[in-house]
Amino acid sequence: MAFKIDFRLTPQRLLPKIERLFELSAEKILNLEKTWKPAHGTPVFTVKGKYTTRGWTEWTQGFQFGSALLQFDATGEKRFLELGRRGTIERMAPHVSHVGVHDHGFNNISTYGNLLLLMHEGKIPFNEREKDFYELALKVSGAVQAARWTQIHDGSGFIYSFNGPHSLFIDTMRSLRSLAVAHQLGHVLRSERDQKISLLQRLLEHAATTARYNVYYGERRDAYDVRGRVAHESIFNVNDGHYRCPNSQQGYSPFSTWTRGLAWAILGFAEQLEFLTQLTAVQIEAAAAPTWTERYQQIFPGRKLGRRDRKFERSIRSMIESRVREVIGAFLTAATATADYYLESSCADGVPMWDTGAPNLHRLGDYLNKRANCFNKWEPVDSSAAAIAAQGLIRLGNYLTAKGDRKNGAPYRQAALTIAKTLFEEPYLSTTPKHQGLLLHSVYHRPNGWDYIAPGQKTPNGESSMWGDYHARELALLILREAKGEKYSTFFGCV
């Protein structure tokens, strides 16, 4: 392993860096709020240190206002609460009902979800009307996200990306949060003839399909099958539902790994493992029972359940629980494979290049055994991938440790803290007041050439992104809470 994990690090030892990060973060948030004109759209990434927009899909507005809410959570400064709450109320409604994207878990959990979490934890005053407002937004968001459904040949399916019904993106693993929260709030998707569609069922099917087709396990699936490698996109024939091939929109090729996609997989699967752990313990029977009862009444209208039927019902529930255990196993296999591949493919300080197969990596020499050179002239690094992956590694490590596997859990946690130490200091932490970004050296869309390249440079560097800044704050807050002995934060803690 090229990545050099620091096993001496603790959350407490990172406190000075985290406190400095949030001091700088406050300035960045206020600067953007003062200068950004909403008529310009949504801030996406920086050019010469100033946030600009790019009209592809508006998947970053939730990070804009969500960052202010994270800032309030970390510091208690009420002006950031009001900034985040006002932005959510005034700007986020179109994202709740947006039927054209796979990004609901980004936009709406980062805003409505964070506000509901703050209320649930008592960090903001309880208000029944506000609670109902946030919950309704999250219910609708989860259902709208789940409605983007493509059924495949085996009867399961996936939430399709903005590219269309043929397209399964790895990114959507983190958007499953919207389905999970809506399900916990008791919501379902209603279809033709009032058919009830379980949001939990769609979550499980999407994640299982993603684990099966977007993640590789070294099983000779194709000539480039390496354990833990991730395809950004999987393509399906919508006529018969069969898988066709891997693809990549933002990576170098279908047969290399775009590292931000890899990071989405690590975090997405780790979060869902946490969610399913408490779900199977508390909610699986309640979630399964209505499905069984309604199906029984459809087959035998008006017939009361007898003793034999109850035995059959218990058998059905046992099968469901067995299936959930099977799915959890698939999630864990995907999470550990992708986590291991990340650690093997990152530089010595835990920061990856933007793609593991980028064409000029060979010009960097033995780059994996050195600290990442974010100013090299051949290929850019992607700090945003590091911030996303680090949170996933913490959650995966915690999950394994809680299950009694500290031997494997501890290294993932320590790797995450090592990455955090790297990101929370220069040259990644933006300390210049004029630069509106917080986390430097983030990459947006290298193949499309959307990333700014400064005069005298040959590759993009020194710029920030909304998702990179948000996930740096989210990572810092997760570690800060642990260092202070506060409640462990999960996306489903808002319910």
C-alpha positions in Angstrom: 0.0 0.0 0.0 1.5 3.3 -1.1 -0.8 5.3 1.3 1.1 5.9 4.6 -1.5 5.7 7.4 -0.8 7.7 10.6 -1.9 5.4 13.4 -1.1 8.0 16.0 -3.8 10.4 14.9 -6.9 11.0 17.0 -9.9 13.3 16.5 -8.6 15.4 19.4 -5.2 15.9 17.8 -7.0 17.3 14.7 -9.0 19.8 16.7 -6.7 22.8 16.1 -6.8 22.2 12.3 -10.6 21.8 12.4 -11.1 25.0 14.4 -9.0 26.8 11.9 -10.9 25.3 9.0 -14.2 26.6 10.4 -12.7 30.0 11.0 -11.8 30.2 7.3 -15.1 28.6 6.3 -17.0 31.4 7.9 -15.2 34.0 5.8 -15.8 32.0 2.6 -19.5 31.5 3.2 -20.1 35.2 4.0 -18.0 36.3 1.0 -20.0 34.1 -1.4 -23.3 35.2 0.2 -22.3 38.9 -0.3 -21.2 38.6 -3.9 -23.3 35.9 -5.5 -26.3 37.0 -7.6 -29.0 34.3 -7.6 -30.0 35.3 -11.1 -26.7 33.8 -12.2 -27.9 30.3 -11.2 -26.1 28.0 -8.8 -22.5 28.4 -7.8 -20.6 25.3 -9.0 -16.8 25.8 -9.1 -14.3 28.6 -8.9 -12.4 30.4 -11.7 -9.5 32.5 -10.5 -10.8 32.0 -7.0 -14.4 33.3 -7.7 -17.4 31.0 -7.8 -19.0 30.6 -11.2 -21.8 28.5 -12.6 -22.2 25.9 -15.3 -25.6 25.0 -16.6 -25.4 21.2 -16.8 -27.7 20.3 -13.9 -28.2 22.3 -10.7 -26.9 19.7 -8.3 -24.9 22.0 -6.0 -27.3 24.5 -4.6 -28.0 22.3 -1.6 -24.3 22.4 -0.8 -24.3 26.2 -0.9 -27.0 26.5 1.8 -26.1 23.2 3.5 -22.6 24.6 4.1 -24.0 27.4 6.2 -26.0 24.9 8.2 -22.9 22.8 8.8 -21.1 26.0 9.9 -23.8 26.7 12.5 -23.7 23.1 13.7 -19.9 23.4 14.2 -19.8 26.9 15.7 -23.3 27.8 17.0 -23.2 31.1 15.2 -26.8 31.9 14.5 -26.2 34.0 11.4 -25.2 30.9 9.5 -28.4 29.1 10.6 -30.5 32.0 9.3 -28.5 32.1 6.1 -29.0 28.4 5.5 -32.6 28.4 6.5 -33.5 31.4 4.4 -31.7 30.0 1.4 -33.5 26.6 1.8 -37.0 28.2 2.1 -36.5 30.7 -0.7 -34.5 28.6 -3.2 -34.8 24.9 -2.7 -38.4 24.1 -3.5 -37.8 23.5 -7.2 -35.2 20.9 -6.2 -37.7 19.0 -4.2 -39.9 18.4 -7.2 -37.2 18.2 -9.8 -38.0 15.2 -12.0 -35.0 15.4 -14.3 -32.1 14.6 -12.0 -30.6 11.9 -9.8 -29.3 14.4 -7.2 -32.0 14.6 -4.6 -29.8 13.2 -1.9 -27.3 15.9 -2.5 -29.6 18.9 -2.7 -32.3 18.2 -0.3 -30.7 16.1 2.5 -28.0 18.8 2.7 -30.7 21.4 3.4 -34.1 20.2 4.6 -32.4 17.1 6.1 -29.8 19.1 8.0 -32.4 21.5 9.3 -34.6 18.6 10.5 -31.5 17.0 12.1 -30.6 20.2 14.0 -34.2 20.4 15.3 -34.2 16.7 16.2 -31.0 17.1 18.2 -32.3 20.2 20.0 -29.7 22.5 18.4 -32.5 24.8 17.1 -35.9 25.3 18.9 -38.6 22.8 18.1 -41.3 24.3 15.9 -44.2 22.0 14.7 -44.9 23.9 11.6 -41.2 24.0 10.5 -40.8 20.3 11.3 -43.9 19.5 9.1 -42.5 21.7 6.3 -39.1 20.0 6.3 -40.6 16.5 6.5 -43.0 17.2 3.7 -40.1 18.4 1.5 -38.1 15.2 2.3 -41.1 12.9 1.7 -41.7 14.4 -1.8 -38.0 14.5 -2.6 -37.6 10.8 -1.8 -40.6 9.8 -3.9 -39.6 11.9 -6.9 -36.1 10.4 -6.8 -37.5 6.9 -6.6 -39.8 7.5 -9.6 -36.8 7.7 -12.0 -36.9 3.9 -12.3 -35.6 1.5 -15.0 -36.5 -2.1 -14.6 -33.9 -4.6 -15.7 -34.1 -8.2 -17.0 -34.2 -9.9 -13.6 -37.1 -7.8 -12.3 -35.0 -5.5 -10.2 -33.9 -2.0 -11.3 -32.2 1.2 -10.7 -32.7 5.0 -10.4 -31.5 6.3 -13.7 -29.3 9.3 -14.1 -30.0 12.6 -16.0 -28.5 10.9 -19.1 -31.7 8.8 -19.4 -33.3 5.5 -18.6 -30.3 3.5 -19.9 -27.8 5.1 -17.5 -26.9 4.0 -14.0 -24.5 6.4 -12.3 -22.3 5.5 -9.3 -23.0 9.0 -7.9 -26.6 8.0 -7.1 -25.4 5.8 -4.2 -25.4 8.9 -2.1 -28.7 10.1 -3.4 -30.3 7.0 -1.8 -30.4 9.0 1.4 -33.5 10.7 0.1 -35.3 7.4 -0.3 -34.2 6.3 3.1 -35.3 9.4 5.0 -38.7 9.5 3.1 -39.2 5.8 4.0 -38.5 6.5 7.6 -41.0 9.3 7.6 -43.6 6.7 6.5 -43.8 7.8 2.9 -44.4 5.7 -0.2 -44.4 6.4 -3.9 -47.8 6.1 -5.5 -48.1 4.9 -9.1 -50.9 4.0 -11.5 -54.1 2.7 -10.0 -52.8 3.9 -6.6 -50.1 1.2 -6.5 -47.9 1.7 -3.5 -44.2 1.4 -4.2 -41.9 0.9 -1.2 -39.1 3.4 -1.1 -37.0 0.9 0.9 -37.4 -1.7 -1.7 -36.2 0.6 -4.4 -33.3 1.7 -2.3 -32.2 -1.9 -1.8 -32.7 -2.8 -5.4 -30.8 0.2 -6.7 -27.9 -0.3 -4.3 -27.7 -4.0 -5.2 -27.8 -3.3 -8.9 -25.0 -0.7 -8.4 -22.9 -3.2 -6.4 -23.4 -5.8 -9.1 -22.6 -3.7 -12.2 -20.7 -0.6 -11.3 -18.2 -2.2 -8.8 -15.6 -4.8 -9.9 -14.4 -7.6 -7.7 -11.5 -9.2 -9.6 -13.7 -12.0 -11.0 -12.7 -11.7 -14.6 -15.8 -9.8 -15.6 -13.8 -8.2 -18.4 -10.2 -7.7 -19.3 -9.9 -4.7 -16.8 -11.6 -6.4 -13.8 -9.6 -5.3 -10.8 -11.1 -5.6 -7.3 -12.5 -2.3 -6.1 -12.4 -0.6 -9.5 -15.5 1.4 -10.2 -17.3 2.3 -13.4 -18.8 5.8 -13.4 -21.7 4.6 -15.5 -23.3 1.3 -16.5 -25.3 1.2 -19.7 -28.4 -1.0 -20.1 -30.6 -1.9 -23.1 -33.9 -0.3 -22.2 -35.8 -2.6 -24.6 -34.9 -5.9 -22.8 -33.3 -4.6 -19.6 -30.0 -6.3 -20.1 -26.6 -4.8 -19.2 -24.5 -3.8 -22.1 -21.2 -2.1 -21.0 -19.4 0.3 -18.6 -19.1 3.9 -19.5 -17.7 7.1 -18.1 -18.9 10.7 -18.3 -16.3 12.5 -16.1 -13.5 9.9 -15.9 -10.9 9.1 -18.5 -12.4 5.9 -19.8 -14.9 3.2 -19.0 -12.0 0.9 -18.1 -10.3 3.2 -15.6 -11.6 4.6 -12.4 -12.7 8.2 -11.9 -11.7 8.7 -8.3 -14.7 10.9 -7.3 -17.0 8.2 -8.5 -14.9 5.7 -6.4 -15.4 8.1 -3.4 -19.2 8.2 -4.0 -19.2 4.4 -3.8 -17.2 4.2 -0.6 -19.4 6.8 1.2 -22.7 5.7 -0.3 -22.3 2.0 0.6 -20.9 2.8 4.1 -23.8 5.1 4.9 -26.4 2.6 3.7 -24.7 -0.1 5.9 -25.2 2.2 8.9 -28.8 2.8 7.9 -29.6 -0.9 7.3 -28.1 -1.9 10.6 -30.7 0.1 12.6 -33.4 -0.6 10.1 -33.1 -4.4 10.3 -33.1 -4.2 14.1 -36.1 -1.9 14.5 -38.0 -1.3 11.3 -37.9 -4.3 9.0 -40.9 -6.1 10.4 -43.0 -3.0 10.4 -41.9 -2.2 6.9 -42.6 -5.7 5.6 -46.0 -6.3 7.3 -48.1 -3.8 5.3 -46.8 -5.2 2.1 -47.7 -8.7 3.1 -51.2 -7.7 4.4 -52.1 -5.7 1.3 -50.9 -8.5 -1.0 -53.0 -11.0 0.9 -56.1 -8.9 0.6 -55.5 -8.5 -3.1 -55.5 -12.3 -3.5 -58.3 -13.0 -1.0 -60.5 -9.9 -0.9 -62.4 -9.6 2.4 -60.9 -12.8 3.9 -59.6 -12.7 7.4 -56.1 -13.9 8.2 -56.2 -17.4 9.7 -53.7 -19.3 11.8 -52.1 -21.0 8.7 -51.9 -17.6 7.0 -50.0 -16.2 10.0 -47.5 -19.0 9.8 -47.1 -18.3 6.1 -46.7 -14.6 6.9 -43.9 -15.4 9.4 -42.2 -17.5 6.7 -42.5 -14.5 4.3 -41.0 -12.2 6.9 -38.1 -14.7 7.5 -37.4 -14.7 3.8 -37.4 -10.9 3.8 -35.0 -10.7 6.7 -32.7 -13.3 5.0 -32.8 -11.2 1.8 -31.8 -8.1 3.8 -28.8 -10.0 5.3 -27.8 -11.0 1.8 -28.0 -7.3 0.7 -26.0 -6.1 3.6 -23.3 -8.7 2.7 -23.3 -7.3 -0.9 -23.0 -3.7 0.5 -20.2 -4.7 2.7 -18.3 -6.4 0.0 -18.7 -3.4 -2.3 -17.7 -1.0 0.5 -14.5 -2.8 1.5 -13.5 -3.5 -2.1 -13.8 0.1 -3.1 -12.2 1.3 0.1 -9.2 -1.0 -0.4 -8.8 0.1 -4.0 -8.9 3.8 -3.0 -6.1 3.2 -0.5 -4.1 1.3 -3.1 -4.6 4.0 -5.7 -4.0 7.1 -3.7 -0.7 9.0 -3.2 1.2 8.6 0.1 -0.8 11.4 1.8 -4.2 9.9 0.8 -5.0 12.3 -2.0 -5.8 10.6 -5.4 -5.2 11.7 -8.9 -8.4 12.5 -10.7 -8.5 9.1 -12.5 -6.5 6.0 -11.9 -5.9 5.5 -15.7 -5.3 9.1 -16.7 -3.1 9.1 -19.8 -0.1 11.0 -18.5 0.3 9.3 -15.1 3.3 7.4 -16.3 5.2 10.8 -16.7 4.9 11.3 -12.9 7.2 8.4 -12.1 6.6 6.6 -8.8 3.9 9.1 -7.8 1.9 6.7 -5.5 4.8 6.5 -3.1 5.1 10.3 -2.7 2.8 13.0 -1.4 0.5 14.2 -4.1 1.9 17.0 -6.2 -1.1 19.2 -6.9 1.0 21.5 -9.1 2.4 18.9 -11.4 2.2 19.6 -15.1 0.8 16.3 -16.3 -2.4 15.3 -14.4 -4.5 17.0 -11.7 -5.3 15.6 -8.3 -8.8 15.7 -6.9 -9.1 16.9 -3.4 -12.9 16.6 -3.4 -12.6 12.9 -4.0 -10.4 12.7 -0.9 -12.9 14.6 1.3 -15.8 12.4 0.2 -13.8 9.1 0.6 -12.5 10.1 4.0 -16.0 10.3 5.4 -16.8 7.0 3.9 -13.7 5.4 5.4 -14.7 6.7 8.9 -18.2 5.3 8.6 -17.0 2.0 7.2 -14.4 1.7 10.0 -17.0 2.5 12.6 -19.4 0.0 11.2 -16.9 -2.8 11.2 -15.7 -1.9 14.7 -19.2 -1.9 16.0 -19.7 -5.4 14.5 -16.6 -6.6 16.4 -14.1 -6.4 13.6 -11.7 -3.8 15.0 -8.8 -5.4 13.2 -10.2 -4.2 9.8 -12.2 -1.3 11.0 -9.4 0.6 12.7 -7.2 1.0 9.6 -10.0 2.5 7.7 -10.7 5.1 10.4 -7.0 6.0 10.7 -6.7 6.3 7.0 -9.6 8.8 7.1 -8.0 10.8 9.8 -4.7 10.9 7.8 -6.5 12.2 4.8 -8.3 14.8 6.9 -4.9 16.0 8.3 -3.7 16.4 4.7 -6.8 18.3 3.5 -7.1 20.5 6.6 -3.8 22.3 6.0 -2.0 24.0 3.1 -1.8 23.5 0.1 -5.3 22.2 0.2 -6.9 24.5 2.8 -7.6 27.8 1.2 -6.2 30.6 3.5 -6.4 33.5 1.1 -9.3 35.8 1.9 -9.9 36.7 -1.7 -10.4 33.1 -2.8 -14.0 32.1 -2.2 -13.3 28.3 -2.1 -12.4 26.4 1.0 -10.8 23.2 -0.4 -8.3 23.8 -3.1 -7.3 21.5 -6.0 -10.8 20.1 -6.8 -11.6 18.9 -10.3 -15.0 19.2 -12.0 -15.0 17.7 -15.5 -11.6 17.1 -17.0 -12.8 15.4 -20.3 -15.0 18.4 -21.1 -12.3 20.9 -20.2 -14.4 22.8 -17.8 -11.7 23.3 -15.2 -9.8 26.5 -15.2 -6.1 26.3 -16.1 -4.1 29.3 -14.9 -1.6 31.0 -17.2 1.8 29.2 -17.0 0.1 26.0 -15.9 -0.7 22.9 -18.0 -3.2 21.2 -15.7 -6.0 22.6 -13.5 -5.1 23.3 -9.9 -5.8 25.9 -7.2 -9.6 25.9 -7.6 -12.5 24.8 -5.5 -16.0 23.3 -6.0 -19.2 23.5 -4.0 -19.2 19.7 -3.4 -15.6 19.7 -2.4 -16.1 22.6 0.1 -19.3 21.0 1.5 -17.8 17.6 2.0 -14.7 19.1 3.6 -17.0 20.8 6.1 -19.0 17.6 6.6 -15.9 15.6 7.2 -14.6 18.2 9.7 -17.9 18.3 11.5 -18.0 14.5 11.8 -14.5 14.5 13.4 -15.3 17.5 15.5 -18.4 15.9 17.0 -16.4 12.8 18.0 -13.5 14.9 19.5 -16.0 16.8 21.6 -18.0 13.7 22.6 -21.1 14.8 20.8 -23.7 12.5 19.2 -22.5 10.6 16.1 -24.1 12.1 13.1 -25.9 10.2 10.4 -28.2 11.3 7.6 -31.1 9.3 9.1 -30.7 10.9 12.5 -33.0 13.6 11.3 -36.0 11.3 11.7 
